[in-house]
């Protein structure tokens, strides 16, 4: 029984020392930083966001996080978070705007996910037809794609035709690169 108590005491002492060391190792808020600053973004702007996650999303990420230096433990920081939430950061983007975007995206994820996916990744299947000497014209954007392009035959509203016909009706090549 004495051995267990001795181990428990040593473990508690080392845990307390680690917490004290962790609190001291965080960076201190610079004197020239605005009041309520919780972090420094990589572009040099300051933030007063309550949470590190997403606080500098439009500013190349977080360079240094100061929030832990506000209090001696994490409990007061998280208890102060509701009070700090309405505070606007010192850069242009308010912390409530990014929070509203993901919340809306999460709520409407099934409706918005395919639209986002279609703009960055083409569908897996091509429209029937096509082949050598034909381009795929996206009728919505008036841009044509060459055979071998990742968008060739894969946009929602399009048609195959010769490059000359596409140019004649006023379509332009994707990224200015003609096929022939």
N, C-alpha and C positions, 0 to 999 in steps of 0.2 A: 504494500500500500504506500509506503514511504517513497519507493522508487517512482511510482506513477505520479505522485504529487510533485516530486522533484523535477520530473520530465515536463509536467504540465506548467510548472513555474518557469522553467527555462524557456519553454516554447512561448509562453505569454510575454516574457521579457524580450525575446528576440523579435516577436511580432511588434511590440510597442516600439522598439528601436528602429525597425524597418519603416514603420509608419512615420516616425519622427524624421528619419532621414529622407523619406519621400517628400514630405511637406517642405523641407528645407531645400531640396534639390530643384524645385520648380523655379522658373525665372521670375524675377520681380518686375512689376509694372514700372516702365520708365517714368521719370518725373514729368516729362513733357507730353505724356499721353493724356487724352481727355479723361475726365472723371467717369468711372464706371467701366473702364476698358477691361475686357476679358481676354483679348488676344490680338496678335499682330499678324496681318495677312502677308503673303509673300510679295505682294505688290507694294507694300509699305503702308497700307491703310490699316486703321485700327477697327476692331469690332467690339460691341458690347453685348453680343448674343449670349444667352444663358447656357447654350450647349455648344461644345466644340464641333460637333457633327454638322456640317453644312454651313457653318458660320462664315466662311470665306469662300464659298463656292464660286462666286463670280470674280474672285480676286486671286486666282491661282493657288488657292489652298491656304492652310494655316502654317505660318512660319514658327510662331511661338505662342503657347497658350498660357495665360496668366491666371486663370480663374482659380486654380488651387491655392494661389498665394493670397486670395481674399480672406480666407479663413484657415484655421489650423487643421480642419478635417473636411471630408467631402460632405458630411451631413449639413453644415450650415450653407454650403454652396447650393446644394439641391433644394434646401428649404427656401433659399433666397431666389431660386429660379422663377417661381410664379411672379414675384414682385419685379424681377428683372426683365421678364418677357415683354412688357409694353415699351420698354426703353428702346429707342431707335439707335442703331449702330451709327458710328461716325461716317461710314461711307454711304453712298447713295441708296443701295438696296436695303430696304427694311427687313428685319428678320421675319416679319409676318408674311411677306410676299412669297418667299421660297416655301414656307410652311404650308401656305394655302395651295400652291401648285401641286406638290406631291399628294396632299390630301385629296384634291380633286382628281388627280390622275389615278390614285388608288381606288377612289369610289367609282370612277368610270373606266377602270383598266380594260375591261373587255371591249369597250367601244373605241378607246384611243390606241390600244396596242397595235392593231393591224395597220392603222394609218401611219404610225411612227415606223413600223416595220417596212411598209411599202416604200417609204421615202429613202431608206438606207439600204435595204436588201431587196433584190428583185425576187419575184416568185420563182419557184423551182422549175415550173413547166413553161415551155415556150408555146406561142401560138402556132397552129399548124401552118405550113407553107414556108416561105423564105428560101434562102439558098444563095449560091454564088451570083453576084451582080445585083442583088436586091438589098435594100436598106429597110429598117423598121422605123416608121415615122410615128412619133407620139403625137397624136392629134390634139391633145390638150396643151402641150408646151410648144408645139411646132418645131421639135428637135428630132433629128433622125440619128439612128444608131447603126453602125456598121456590123457586118457579120463577125462574130467573135467577141463583140462588146457584151458586158454582163447584162445590159438592158435590151439586147437584141431579141425582139419578139416577146418581151415580158411586161411591157407597160399595159395598163388596163384598157386604154383607148388608143388603138394604133392600127397600122396597116403596112403591108409589104409593098414596095414599089422600087423602081430604079432610082438611082441617086439623081439622075438628070430630071426625072419627074418631080422628085422631092424639092430640088432647087427651083424648078419652074413654078411650083405652087407656093414658094416663099419659105420653105422650111430651111432650117440651118443645121449644120453638123454639130454633134455633141462635142462640147469644149473646143469648137472651132476646128476640129480635125476632120477633114474630108476623107472618104473611104478610098477613093482612087487616086 
